[in-house]
Amino acid sequence: MSKVKKTTQRAYTLRLNGTDENDQTWRDHLLQTHLITNLGAKIFGDFLLTFCGGIDYNLAEQYAGKKEMGTLQDRRIILALSWLSVEDKAGAPEEKYHVKPEETETALRKILKERGLKQTEINSWCDDCRNSINAAIRDDAVWVNRSRMFDDLCKEWKLERNLCEMKYGIFSHVMWFNIKLSNRNNTFYLPLERRKNKRRRMAIIKKVKEPL
């Protein structure tokens, strides 16, 4: 007889009781709290992924010569997979942002061209990222063009894309993220702006708050 693996019971709500035995409306309120919390997490996650679509390609070159930041190819792959991300099909954005598996390289070339790279640079990027962006994904997953979503968000907010890119704009100032490529755990952190840029940081935050 096979042993049954013990699991931790997560249904802590079963141990909750209301203050009035005749009033069970607290259960509805508790359910609504769960639903709102989960919805908020989904909205924030989608917001974060979209801003990843605006990370500046120049970050790949910025850390040249620093071994702890990985190779140029490593950094390019991280950026490419920030612009084109693999996501759950059930929760993915609308279909117009989906990219067919056989068209991921075409999408990457278009992203780089729109960022002003020369054809030789684009070819070099694609050589470095080809295996990653052409990797097989699950049947219930989909490639999403977060770069295009970021561009559309900038248009919706009536902001210039070059002012919103990760290096100097909304992503670094509002999201307050540090990304650094580590050879030990393959994690990626974006660099924070220094304190001397605090005035610019607050100005951009104030500008972004209005549409939010």
Beta strands, then each sheet from edge to edge (+ up, - down):
strand 1: 84-88
strand 2: 98-99
strand 3: 141-145
sheet 1: 1+ 3- 2+
end
